[in-house]
Amino acid sequence: MAKNRINPALSKSAFAESILSISTRFPLGSVFEDFLIMSIAACTQNVETGKSWYEEEYLATIDKYKDSELRYEFPKAFGALVIEMEERITSSLGNDILGEFFESHISNGRNGQFFTPQPVCDFMASITANKDERDAEEEKGKPLRILDPACGSGRMLISSSRRIGPGHEYYGIDIDRMCVKICALNLFLNGVWNSEVMCANALSPDDFVIAYRISFLPLGIFKIEDKEESKLWHLHNASFKKNVQKPFKPSPPTSEDSTQLNLF
Ligand SMILES: C[S@@+](CC[C@H](N)C(=O)[O-])C[C@H]1O[C@@H](n2cnc3c(N)ncnc32)[C@H](O)[C@@H]1O
C-alpha cells in the first residue's frame, strides 16, 4: 500500500487498500471518482424496478473495468467503507473515511485541500446552533437550516446533525465536484436526511453545476440538474438579494475608537 503521510489510521483501512489495489492498473483519481459515482447509484434504488435510478451511469462506469478482475474490488471497497464508518461512528476522530482518503491520496497531488479536524468541527457545531435556538425553532414548527458554504467532505454538517438532531435541514456548497460527491455519500451513510449538497461557487449567487438531495423517503441520493429544482440554490440566491450591501462610506475614527487591532 502507498505510504500514508497524513492519516496513519488509513494504512489499516481495508477500504483504502481496495481502492489503491485498483489503482495499480487504473489512474487513482478516476478510480476514486468512479467509486463515488457507483456508490451513489447503488444507494439510490428505484423500488418499482429493483434497479438503481442511475443504472445506465453505473453500467457505463463499471464498463471501463470489465476486462479486469479488479472490478470486484469496488463492491468490496463499499462494504469495507460501511463497516469502517460504523466502527468509528462514536470515535472522537469522526468517521470521515472518504474525506481522509481524499486528503491523503487525491487532493495531495491536486489542490492540496485539507479538512477541519473532527474535534474542531464538533466544537464549531456546538457554537453554531445551540439547544435553546433549536428548541425555539422547534416550538415554532420551523426547522433550523445549517449551511456550510465550503463544505468539503461534509464534516461540519455531520457534526451539526449529531448535535442538533433530526428534523432540521443541512446544506453544503462546494466548488469541487469530487468533494460534492463525497459529501453527499457521507451525509447519506450517516443518515443525515433532509439535506442537499450543491456544486457551485458559493461567492456567486447564480452559479450552479449540479446538486444532490439526500432523502429517506424515497431513499437515496438524488441528482438535481436544473437549478430551479434545487431548494438550496433558491435559498442561497435569495440570501444574496436579502444581504445586498449599501455603498460603504468611510468615517474618520473618533477619539473613542480603539487603535488596537486584534490578530488571530
Ligand atoms: C479547507 S476546506 C474546508 C472543508 C470543510 N468546511 C471542513 O471544515 O472540513 C475548503 C473547501 O472549500 C471549497 N471552496 C473553495 N472555494 C470555494 C468557493 N468559492 N465556493 C465553494 N467552495 C469553495 C474547497 O473546494 C474545499 O473543499
The ligand as a Tripos MOL2 file, in Angstrom:
@<TRIPOS>MOLECULE
LIG
   27    29     1     0     0
SMALL
NO_CHARGES

@<TRIPOS>ATOM
      1 C1        -10.4500   23.8890    3.9030 C.3       1 LIG1
      2 S1        -11.7510   23.0130    3.0360 S.3       1 LIG1
      3 C2        -12.9470   23.0330    4.3430 C.3       1 LIG1
      4 C3        -13.9840   21.9750    4.1900 C.3       1 LIG1
      5 C4        -14.9590   21.8220    5.3390 C.3       1 LIG1
      6 N1        -15.7300   23.0430    5.5760 N.3       1 LIG1
      7 C5        -14.2450   21.4460    6.6150 C.2       1 LIG1
      8 O1        -14.2220   22.2530    7.5220 O.co2     1 LIG1
      9 O2        -13.6950   20.3340    6.6810 O.co2     1 LIG1
     10 C6        -12.3120   24.3160    1.9570 C.3       1 LIG1
     11 C7        -13.3020   23.8330    0.8750 C.3       1 LIG1
     12 O3        -13.8100   24.9970    0.2270 O.3       1 LIG1
     13 C8        -14.0100   24.7030   -1.1320 C.3       1 LIG1
     14 N2        -14.0680   26.0080   -1.8290 N.ar      1 LIG1
     15 C9        -13.0520   26.8800   -2.0790 C.ar      1 LIG1
     16 N3        -13.5130   27.9850   -2.6900 N.ar      1 LIG1
     17 C10       -14.8680   27.8210   -2.8220 C.ar      1 LIG1
     18 C11       -15.9120   28.6270   -3.3770 C.ar      1 LIG1
     19 N4        -15.6820   29.8210   -3.9250 N.pl3     1 LIG1
     20 N5        -17.1790   28.1460   -3.3550 N.ar      1 LIG1
     21 C12       -17.4470   26.9430   -2.8060 C.ar      1 LIG1
     22 N6        -16.4880   26.1370   -2.2760 N.ar      1 LIG1
     23 C13       -15.2190   26.5670   -2.2730 C.ar      1 LIG1
     24 C14       -12.8480   23.7900   -1.4830 C.3       1 LIG1
     25 O4        -13.1320   23.0130   -2.6340 O.3       1 LIG1
     26 C15       -12.6910   22.9620   -0.2040 C.3       1 LIG1
     27 O5        -13.3940   21.7470   -0.2890 O.3       1 LIG1
@<TRIPOS>BOND
     1     1     2 1
     2     2     3 1
     3     2    10 1
     4     3     4 1
     5     4     5 1
     6     5     6 1
     7     5     7 1
     8     7     8 2
     9     7     9 1
    10    10    11 1
    11    11    12 1
    12    11    26 1
    13    12    13 1
    14    13    14 1
    15    13    24 1
    16    14    15 ar
    17    14    23 ar
    18    15    16 ar
    19    16    17 ar
    20    17    18 ar
    21    17    23 ar
    22    18    19 1
    23    18    20 ar
    24    20    21 ar
    25    21    22 ar
    26    22    23 ar
    27    24    25 1
    28    24    26 1
    29    26    27 1
@<TRIPOS>SUBSTRUCTURE
     1 LIG1         1 GROUP 0 **** ****
